[in-house]
Amino acid sequence: MKVNNTEVKKQKPIKFYSTGSKGTGLNVVKSPVKLMILSMLGESEMEFDEIVKNTGKSKSTISVHLKALRKDGVVSFKFNPDDQRKKIFYISSRFLGEIEAPESVEFEERKIDFIINNIVNTKKGTVEFPRLLFHTVRSTLIQEGLSIDPILYEAGLRIGDSIFDKLNADDVETFAKNVIDFWEEHGLGIIEIDLISENKIGITSKDCFECGLLPKTGKPACFLDLGIIESLISKFLGTDVIVAETRCFTMGDDHCYFEIEPTSGGQEEVESFD
């Protein structure tokens, strides 16, 4: 965007991290160089010289920023087992969310008329208050440029851990049915669970409680669902799984879609979803 022939750069997001391993405090990171470092370390651990090379900054600049990130408990290091003279840096705290520049135009999905027509005036003639509450809070956060996706994901993991014993079963068919019934009975949406390859599960979600009425941002939004699904499936299979949301109402799709794949083991159980 240009104003009076001057290019205006979009404000870089401000990111929030927990304080140290205990995660009892909050660190606000807004330095472009620190954000660049954290973005790279979010992908993989790196030695000091790698960070310098990939950022294009001087060694002294990177050293100052790494020292500050370590002091705040956001980043830590370990010695390279093959060369004790070299340090390998990694993120030692949890990413909690970020703030971007607020949207300049109000989303239709946040306006009172939209809320009344889509949530308050339901076919049953009653107010879906949980959905009203969740939608209003989430759409307002999106409007203001505040992302709490990691927090929603962590909450989803805790919810999944909490309800697993009630949904667990001796066979995969009963377990899948329990999950499907739970989703529908609690107004979370209508889901279907299928085996899409020999080691990958697909979950289709329609009428999604979490994102069905949110603004179209072009990015997936179901981090609460993602956490719940990851917890339930990983506990049932007895192995860690990777869950990716590839379709979402906020991306312009007419349903949400999750792909689940075990990181190791669990092969026989995955195949039995067929």
C-alpha positions as CSV (number, residue, x, y, z in Angstrom):
1,M,0.0,0.0,0.0
2,K,1.3,3.5,-0.8
3,V,0.3,6.9,0.6
4,N,1.6,10.0,-1.1
5,N,4.0,7.7,-3.1
6,T,5.5,6.4,0.2
7,E,5.2,2.7,0.7
8,V,3.6,1.8,4.0
9,K,4.9,-1.4,5.5
10,K,2.4,-3.6,7.4
11,Q,3.1,-3.7,11.1
12,K,4.9,-6.9,12.1
13,P,3.1,-9.0,14.6
14,I,4.0,-8.8,18.3
15,K,4.4,-12.3,19.7
16,F,3.8,-13.6,23.2
17,Y,5.7,-16.4,24.9
18,S,5.5,-17.9,28.4
19,T,8.2,-17.1,30.9
20,G,10.7,-20.0,31.1
21,S,9.8,-23.7,31.5
22,K,7.2,-23.0,34.3
23,G,5.2,-20.8,31.9
24,T,3.8,-18.7,34.8
25,G,4.6,-15.3,33.2
26,L,4.4,-13.5,29.9
27,N,7.1,-12.3,27.5
28,V,6.2,-9.8,24.8
29,V,8.5,-10.0,21.7
30,K,8.3,-7.2,19.1
31,S,11.9,-6.7,18.0
32,P,12.1,-7.7,14.2
33,V,15.4,-9.4,14.7
34,K,14.2,-11.4,17.7
35,L,11.1,-12.4,15.8
36,M,13.3,-13.5,12.9
37,I,15.4,-15.6,15.3
38,L,12.3,-17.2,17.0
39,S,10.7,-17.9,13.6
40,M,13.8,-19.9,12.6
41,L,14.2,-21.7,15.9
42,G,10.5,-22.6,15.7
43,E,11.4,-24.7,12.6
44,S,14.5,-26.4,14.1
45,E,17.3,-26.0,16.6
46,M,20.3,-24.0,15.3
47,E,23.9,-23.2,16.1
48,F,25.0,-19.6,16.5
49,D,26.7,-19.4,13.2
50,E,23.6,-20.8,11.4
51,I,21.5,-18.1,13.0
52,V,23.9,-15.4,11.9
53,K,24.1,-16.8,8.3
54,N,20.3,-17.1,8.0
55,T,19.4,-13.7,9.4
56,G,22.2,-11.8,7.5
57,K,22.9,-9.9,10.7
58,S,26.3,-9.3,12.3
59,K,27.5,-11.7,15.0
60,S,27.4,-9.0,17.6
61,T,23.8,-8.1,16.8
62,I,22.7,-11.8,17.0
63,S,24.7,-12.2,20.2
64,V,22.9,-9.3,21.9
65,H,19.4,-10.5,20.9
66,L,20.1,-14.1,21.9
67,K,21.4,-13.0,25.3
68,A,18.2,-11.0,25.8
69,L,16.0,-13.9,24.8
70,R,17.9,-16.2,27.1
71,K,17.6,-13.8,30.0
72,D,13.8,-13.6,29.4
73,G,13.6,-17.4,29.4
74,V,12.3,-17.6,25.9
75,V,15.4,-19.3,24.4
76,S,18.0,-21.7,25.8
77,F,21.0,-23.6,24.5
78,K,22.8,-26.9,24.8
79,F,26.3,-27.8,23.8
80,N,26.9,-29.7,20.5
81,P,27.8,-33.2,21.6
82,D,30.3,-33.4,18.7
83,D,31.9,-30.1,19.5
84,Q,31.6,-28.7,23.0
85,R,32.8,-25.3,21.8
86,K,29.5,-24.8,19.9
87,K,26.1,-24.0,21.3
88,I,22.8,-25.2,19.8
89,F,20.0,-22.8,20.5
90,Y,16.3,-23.7,20.9
91,I,13.0,-22.2,22.1
92,S,12.5,-23.1,25.8
93,S,9.1,-21.5,26.3
94,R,5.6,-21.9,24.9
95,F,4.3,-19.7,22.1
96,L,1.0,-18.2,23.3
97,G,-0.2,-16.0,20.5
98,E,0.4,-12.8,18.6
99,I,-1.1,-9.4,17.8
100,E,-1.2,-7.9,14.3
101,A,-2.5,-4.6,13.2
102,P,-6.3,-4.4,13.7
103,E,-8.5,-4.8,10.6
104,S,-9.5,-1.3,9.2
105,V,-13.0,-2.5,8.2
106,E,-15.3,-4.2,10.6
107,F,-16.1,-7.8,9.7
108,E,-19.7,-8.5,8.8
109,E,-19.6,-11.5,11.1
110,R,-19.0,-9.3,14.1
111,K,-21.9,-6.9,13.5
112,I,-25.1,-7.1,15.6
113,D,-27.4,-7.9,12.7
114,F,-25.3,-10.9,11.7
115,I,-25.2,-12.2,15.3
116,I,-29.0,-11.8,15.7
117,N,-29.8,-13.5,12.3
118,N,-27.4,-16.4,12.7
119,I,-27.2,-17.1,16.4
120,V,-30.0,-15.4,18.4
121,N,-32.9,-16.0,16.1
122,T,-32.5,-19.7,15.7
123,K,-35.0,-22.2,14.3
124,K,-35.7,-23.4,17.8
125,G,-36.5,-19.9,18.9
126,T,-33.9,-20.0,21.6
127,V,-30.5,-18.2,22.0
128,E,-27.6,-20.6,21.5
129,F,-25.7,-18.8,24.3
130,P,-22.5,-20.9,24.3
131,R,-22.2,-20.3,20.5
132,L,-23.0,-16.6,21.0
133,L,-20.4,-16.2,23.7
134,F,-17.6,-18.1,21.8
135,H,-18.4,-16.4,18.4
136,T,-18.5,-12.9,19.9
137,V,-15.2,-13.3,21.8
138,R,-13.4,-15.0,18.9
139,S,-14.6,-12.7,16.1
140,T,-13.7,-9.7,18.3
141,L,-10.1,-11.0,18.8
142,I,-9.8,-11.6,15.0
143,Q,-11.1,-8.0,14.4
144,E,-8.5,-6.6,16.8
145,G,-5.7,-8.7,15.2
146,L,-5.1,-10.8,18.3
147,S,-4.4,-14.5,17.8
148,I,-4.7,-17.0,20.6
149,D,-4.4,-20.1,18.5
150,P,-1.7,-21.8,20.6
151,I,-3.8,-21.3,23.7
152,L,-7.0,-22.7,22.1
153,Y,-4.9,-25.7,20.9
154,E,-3.5,-26.3,24.4
155,A,-7.1,-26.0,25.8
156,G,-8.3,-28.6,23.2
157,L,-5.6,-31.0,24.4
158,R,-6.7,-30.7,28.0
159,I,-10.4,-31.2,27.0
160,G,-9.5,-34.3,24.9
161,D,-7.5,-35.7,27.9
162,S,-10.5,-35.0,30.1
163,I,-13.2,-36.7,28.0
164,F,-11.1,-39.6,26.6
165,D,-12.1,-42.2,29.2
166,K,-15.8,-41.5,28.6
167,L,-15.4,-42.1,24.8
168,N,-12.9,-44.9,24.8
169,A,-13.9,-48.4,23.7
170,D,-12.3,-51.8,23.1
171,D,-12.8,-51.6,19.3
172,V,-12.2,-48.8,16.9
173,E,-15.7,-48.8,15.4
174,T,-17.3,-48.2,18.8
175,F,-14.7,-45.5,19.7
176,A,-15.3,-43.7,16.4
177,K,-19.1,-43.8,16.9
178,N,-18.7,-42.5,20.5
179,V,-16.6,-39.5,19.2
180,I,-19.2,-38.8,16.4
181,D,-22.1,-39.0,18.8
182,F,-20.3,-36.7,21.3
183,W,-19.7,-34.1,18.7
184,E,-23.3,-34.0,17.6
185,E,-24.9,-34.3,21.1
186,H,-22.8,-31.3,22.4
187,G,-23.5,-29.1,19.4
188,L,-19.9,-29.2,18.1
189,G,-20.9,-30.1,14.6
190,I,-21.5,-33.2,12.4
191,I,-18.4,-35.2,11.8
192,E,-17.4,-38.2,9.7
193,I,-14.3,-40.3,10.3
194,D,-12.7,-42.2,7.4
195,L,-9.4,-44.0,6.5
196,I,-8.0,-42.0,3.6
197,S,-4.8,-44.1,3.2
198,E,-3.1,-47.0,4.9
199,N,-1.7,-44.7,7.7
200,K,-3.8,-41.6,7.6
201,I,-7.3,-40.8,9.0
202,G,-9.6,-38.1,7.7
203,I,-12.2,-36.2,9.7
204,T,-14.8,-34.1,8.0
205,S,-16.7,-31.6,10.2
206,K,-19.9,-29.8,9.1
207,D,-21.8,-27.1,10.9
208,C,-18.6,-26.4,12.9
209,F,-19.2,-24.8,16.3
210,E,-15.8,-23.3,16.4
211,C,-15.4,-21.6,13.0
212,G,-18.7,-21.9,11.1
213,L,-19.7,-18.2,11.5
214,L,-16.2,-16.6,11.8
215,P,-14.9,-14.1,9.3
216,K,-13.2,-15.5,6.2
217,T,-9.5,-14.9,6.9
218,G,-8.1,-17.3,4.5
219,K,-6.4,-19.3,7.3
220,P,-7.7,-22.3,9.3
221,A,-9.2,-21.4,12.7
222,C,-10.2,-24.7,14.4
223,F,-7.4,-25.0,16.9
224,L,-9.6,-26.0,19.8
225,D,-11.0,-28.9,17.7
226,L,-7.5,-29.7,16.5
227,G,-6.3,-30.1,20.1
228,I,-9.3,-32.3,21.1
229,I,-8.9,-34.5,18.0
230,E,-5.2,-34.9,18.5
231,S,-5.6,-35.9,22.1
232,L,-8.4,-38.4,21.5
233,I,-6.8,-40.1,18.6
234,S,-3.3,-40.2,20.0
235,K,-4.5,-41.7,23.3
236,F,-6.6,-44.3,21.5
237,L,-3.8,-45.3,19.1
238,G,-1.2,-45.2,21.9
239,T,1.2,-43.0,19.8
240,D,1.7,-39.4,19.0
241,V,-0.1,-38.1,16.0
242,I,0.1,-35.1,13.7
243,V,-3.1,-33.3,12.9
244,A,-3.5,-30.8,10.1
245,E,-6.6,-28.8,9.2
246,T,-6.5,-28.5,5.4
247,R,-10.0,-27.1,4.9
248,C,-12.0,-24.6,7.0
249,F,-15.0,-22.3,6.8
250,T,-12.6,-19.4,7.4
251,M,-10.7,-20.5,4.3
252,G,-13.9,-20.3,2.2
253,D,-14.7,-24.0,2.3
254,D,-18.2,-25.4,3.1
255,H,-16.8,-27.8,5.8
256,C,-13.7,-28.4,7.9
257,Y,-11.3,-31.2,7.2
258,F,-8.6,-32.7,9.4
259,E,-5.9,-35.2,8.4
260,I,-4.4,-37.3,11.2
261,E,-1.2,-39.3,10.8
262,P,0.7,-41.2,13.5
263,T,4.4,-40.1,14.0
264,S,5.3,-43.7,14.8
265,G,3.7,-47.0,15.6
266,G,-0.1,-47.3,15.8
267,Q,-0.3,-48.7,12.3
268,E,-2.6,-51.6,12.9
269,E,-5.1,-49.4,14.8
270,V,-5.1,-46.8,12.0
271,E,-5.8,-49.5,9.4
272,S,-8.8,-50.7,11.4
273,F,-10.6,-47.4,10.9
274,D,-11.4,-48.6,7.4
